[in-house]
Amino acid sequence: MDTVGFWDWVNEVKNQRRLSFRAIERAAGVSNGAISKRESDGLDPTLDTLQAISTAFDLPLQTVLERAGLLSKSDSPPSLREAQYLFAQLTGDEQELFLAQMRAALELRRNREKNPNR
């Protein structure tokens, strides 16, 4: 496991989302310091820590396990797996609305490509 690389990734995502370790720990329902202590001590994350990070970042556990070096990377880009994970949490009506928006965005792009001067 590339512990340093994993914690660098956690910090990168944490900073992008403007979260603190305390906010991550709260969102994951783990005790204060459960994640930050492992990170500051440079310790390997436990499975509970990985699950907590997955929950707090609202990412598939597979993505977190891959980042920790515990699973081989899949051929699917992480953004696609995240989209599938989040999409599955929507209601049927929300999924249909989202799909309609995606179709409209794609149609708009195709029209722009056909008529670049418009």
Buried (B, 14 or more C-beta within 10 A) or exposed (E): EEBEEBBEBBEEBBEEEEBEBEEBBBBBEBEEEBBBBBBEEEEBBEEEBBBBBBBBBEBBBBBBBBBBBBEEEEEEEBEEBBBEBEEEEEEEEEEEEBEEEEEEEEEEEEEEEEEEEE
